[in-house]
Amino acid sequence: MASCPELRLAALLTALAAAVTAEAAGGRISVPAEVVVAADPVRLRDVAVLEGEGAAALAEVVLAPAPRAAESRTLDGTRLLDTLRRAGLDPAITYTLPATLRLRRATQEVPAHALRTVVEDWLATQLGPGAADARLTALDTHGPILVPAGAWTAEVAAPPGAGPRGRVRLELALAVDGLPAKTAWVTAEIARWGEVVVATRQVARGELLRPGDLALQRLELSGLSRAVLTDPAEAEGAIARQPLLAWAPVRREQLGTPALVRRGAPVLLVAERGALRVSAAGEARHDAARGEQVSVLSRSSGKTLVGRVVDEGTVAIGF
């Protein structure tokens, strides 16, 4: 028969074993006052040390959305405990919770050289075969671009009507691990080269352009007007509305159509409606090109009428 000391020792060991078993089944939750998190949303396993099966069973409980990159968020300890109790916190589980839990997001800076590669790839896609005539000369990120930790990707978009040439503001939509993370704006300097029409000599205002007066020259386009001609055929038979400088790019607004009707010249006024056609002699009051409006003095009525030049010597009027 066992002695009393031996019985007391056996009872102590049994109680200790029961306590260990209960602690293993229940467990312990320890949450520090400040945690850096990488995942969104924030779960209990992201912020706590979980000991025992009961505590581990609560690992996936969602506590809050994660803060954005370079930002923080605080959780009240009492509300945190309420969240755990609603999730089925076993009374056998012991816990250590702070009065306030501060969450910080694990953050990374997107390297400028990597963003440059993204924009260069976008430029190549936008221009296709013409990408060989373009180069990204500078990219200003306007400061560090921070996103949550993880594998990031970026998509580039230009504002409507903004072509990839010169100084262009671009929008970057960044995602981390496939989820939207941040929108940032960068400024790109894009140099592009192409052939434009230039005058081979100085042309005076009102002078008719002749074969050989225009040629193609390869220039950097960023500082040029988008109205610069790129095909000499567009200027065939035109006159200079403004003086053209030798070897300077030619813009559309600098050219005009030669006048078909001259001031003081006789013209035929024609009015048509259905099968009815009426004509009268008149005199042009000023020069006008094909399709332009011109004032005409009617010789029969003495009135000045306004019509549109159809061809040399014919002006159409409405009635």
RAGI-V463628 format. One record per backbone hydrogen bond with DSSP energy under -0.5 kcal/mol. CO is the residue of the C=O (numbers start at 1). NH is the residue of the N-H. E is the energy in kcal/mol with one decimal. If there is no record, write none. Layout:
co:CO nh:NH e:E
co:CO nh:NH e:E
This chain:
co:3 nh:7 e:-2.0
co:4 nh:8 e:-2.6
co:5 nh:9 e:-2.4
co:6 nh:10 e:-2.2
co:7 nh:11 e:-2.4
co:8 nh:12 e:-2.2
co:9 nh:13 e:-2.4
co:10 nh:14 e:-2.3
co:11 nh:15 e:-2.4
co:12 nh:16 e:-2.5
co:13 nh:17 e:-2.6
co:14 nh:18 e:-2.3
co:15 nh:19 e:-2.4
co:16 nh:20 e:-2.6
co:17 nh:21 e:-2.5
co:18 nh:22 e:-2.5
co:19 nh:23 e:-2.7
co:20 nh:24 e:-2.5
co:21 nh:25 e:-2.3
co:22 nh:26 e:-2.6
co:23 nh:27 e:-0.5
co:24 nh:53 e:-2.5
co:24 nh:54 e:-0.6
co:25 nh:54 e:-0.6
co:26 nh:55 e:-1.2
co:27 nh:94 e:-2.2
co:28 nh:51 e:-2.8
co:29 nh:96 e:-2.7
co:30 nh:49 e:-2.7
co:33 nh:102 e:-2.7
co:35 nh:37 e:-0.6
co:35 nh:104 e:-2.6
co:37 nh:106 e:-3.5
co:42 nh:63 e:-3.3
co:42 nh:64 e:-1.2
co:43 nh:46 e:-1.5
co:43 nh:47 e:-0.6
co:44 nh:47 e:-1.4
co:44 nh:48 e:-1.8
co:47 nh:32 e:-0.7
co:48 nh:50 e:-0.6
co:49 nh:30 e:-2.1
co:49 nh:51 e:-0.5
co:51 nh:28 e:-2.4
co:52 nh:56 e:-2.3
co:53 nh:57 e:-1.7
co:55 nh:58 e:-1.6
co:56 nh:59 e:-1.8
co:58 nh:61 e:-1.8
co:59 nh:45 e:-2.3
co:61 nh:44 e:-2.0
co:64 nh:42 e:-3.2
co:68 nh:71 e:-2.1
co:71 nh:105 e:-1.4
co:73 nh:103 e:-4.1
co:75 nh:101 e:-3.2
co:76 nh:80 e:-2.1
co:77 nh:81 e:-2.1
co:78 nh:82 e:-2.2
co:79 nh:83 e:-2.2
co:80 nh:84 e:-1.9
co:81 nh:85 e:-2.4
co:82 nh:86 e:-2.5
co:83 nh:87 e:-1.3
co:84 nh:89 e:-1.4
co:85 nh:88 e:-1.4
co:90 nh:93 e:-2.1
co:94 nh:29 e:-2.2
co:96 nh:31 e:-2.7
co:99 nh:77 e:-3.0
co:100 nh:102 e:-0.6
co:101 nh:75 e:-3.0
co:101 nh:103 e:-0.5
co:102 nh:35 e:-2.4
co:103 nh:73 e:-2.3
co:104 nh:37 e:-3.3
co:105 nh:70 e:-0.5
co:106 nh:149 e:-2.3
co:108 nh:110 e:-0.5
co:108 nh:147 e:-2.6
co:109 nh:111 e:-0.5
co:111 nh:115 e:-1.9
co:112 nh:116 e:-2.2
co:113 nh:117 e:-1.6
co:114 nh:118 e:-1.9
co:115 nh:119 e:-2.4
co:116 nh:120 e:-2.5
co:117 nh:121 e:-2.3
co:118 nh:122 e:-2.1
co:119 nh:123 e:-2.6
co:120 nh:124 e:-2.2
co:121 nh:125 e:-1.9
co:122 nh:126 e:-2.5
co:123 nh:127 e:-2.2
co:124 nh:128 e:-1.8
co:127 nh:130 e:-2.2
co:128 nh:131 e:-2.0
co:129 nh:132 e:-1.1
co:130 nh:133 e:-1.7
co:131 nh:134 e:-1.6
co:133 nh:193 e:-2.8
co:135 nh:137 e:-0.9
co:135 nh:191 e:-2.9
co:138 nh:189 e:-2.7
co:139 nh:141 e:-0.6
co:140 nh:187 e:-2.4
co:144 nh:146 e:-0.6
co:145 nh:110 e:-2.9
co:147 nh:108 e:-3.0
co:150 nh:152 e:-0.6
co:151 nh:177 e:-3.5
co:153 nh:175 e:-2.5
co:155 nh:173 e:-2.6
co:157 nh:171 e:-3.1
co:159 nh:162 e:-2.1
co:161 nh:163 e:-0.9
co:163 nh:165 e:-2.4
co:166 nh:168 e:-0.7
co:166 nh:190 e:-2.9
co:168 nh:170 e:-0.6
co:168 nh:188 e:-3.2
co:169 nh:159 e:-0.8
co:170 nh:186 e:-2.4
co:171 nh:157 e:-1.9
co:171 nh:173 e:-0.5
co:172 nh:174 e:-0.7
co:172 nh:184 e:-2.4
co:173 nh:155 e:-1.7
co:174 nh:181 e:-2.9
co:174 nh:182 e:-1.8
co:175 nh:153 e:-2.3
co:176 nh:179 e:-1.8
co:179 nh:176 e:-2.8
co:182 nh:174 e:-3.1
co:184 nh:172 e:-3.7
co:186 nh:170 e:-2.9
co:186 nh:188 e:-0.5
co:187 nh:140 e:-3.0
co:188 nh:168 e:-2.8
co:188 nh:190 e:-0.6
co:189 nh:137 e:-2.5
co:189 nh:138 e:-1.2
co:189 nh:191 e:-0.6
co:190 nh:166 e:-2.8
co:191 nh:135 e:-2.5
co:192 nh:221 e:-3.8
co:194 nh:219 e:-2.7
co:196 nh:217 e:-2.4
co:197 nh:250 e:-2.5
co:198 nh:215 e:-2.2
co:199 nh:247 e:-4.6
co:203 nh:244 e:-2.6
co:204 nh:207 e:-2.0
co:207 nh:240 e:-2.0
co:210 nh:213 e:-2.4
co:213 nh:200 e:-2.9
co:213 nh:201 e:-0.6
co:215 nh:198 e:-2.9
co:217 nh:196 e:-2.5
co:217 nh:219 e:-0.5
co:219 nh:194 e:-2.2
co:221 nh:224 e:-2.0
co:225 nh:228 e:-1.4
co:227 nh:252 e:-1.9
co:229 nh:197 e:-2.9
co:231 nh:234 e:-1.9
co:232 nh:235 e:-1.8
co:233 nh:236 e:-1.1
co:235 nh:238 e:-2.0
co:237 nh:258 e:-0.7
co:238 nh:209 e:-2.6
co:239 nh:241 e:-0.7
co:239 nh:256 e:-2.4
co:240 nh:206 e:-4.5
co:244 nh:203 e:-2.2
co:245 nh:248 e:-1.7
co:248 nh:199 e:-1.5
co:250 nh:229 e:-2.8
co:251 nh:254 e:-1.4
co:252 nh:255 e:-1.7
co:254 nh:241 e:-2.7
co:254 nh:242 e:-1.3
co:256 nh:239 e:-2.7
co:258 nh:290 e:-0.6
co:261 nh:288 e:-2.1
co:262 nh:265 e:-2.2
co:265 nh:284 e:-2.4
co:267 nh:269 e:-0.6
co:267 nh:282 e:-2.3
co:268 nh:315 e:-2.5
co:269 nh:280 e:-2.1
co:270 nh:317 e:-2.7
co:271 nh:278 e:-3.0
co:273 nh:276 e:-2.1
co:276 nh:273 e:-2.5
co:278 nh:271 e:-3.1
co:280 nh:269 e:-3.4
co:281 nh:299 e:-1.9
co:281 nh:300 e:-0.6
co:282 nh:267 e:-2.3
co:283 nh:297 e:-2.8
co:284 nh:264 e:-3.2
co:288 nh:260 e:-1.7
co:288 nh:261 e:-2.3
co:289 nh:292 e:-2.1
co:292 nh:309 e:-2.4
co:294 nh:307 e:-2.4
co:295 nh:285 e:-2.8
co:296 nh:298 e:-0.7
co:296 nh:305 e:-3.4
co:297 nh:283 e:-1.7
co:298 nh:302 e:-2.1
co:303 nh:298 e:-3.3
co:303 nh:305 e:-0.6
co:305 nh:296 e:-3.6
co:305 nh:307 e:-0.5
co:307 nh:294 e:-2.5
co:308 nh:316 e:-2.5
co:309 nh:291 e:-2.3
co:311 nh:313 e:-0.6
co:311 nh:314 e:-1.8
co:313 nh:268 e:-2.6
co:314 nh:310 e:-2.5
co:314 nh:311 e:-1.1
co:315 nh:270 e:-2.4
co:316 nh:308 e:-2.4
co:317 nh:272 e:-0.5
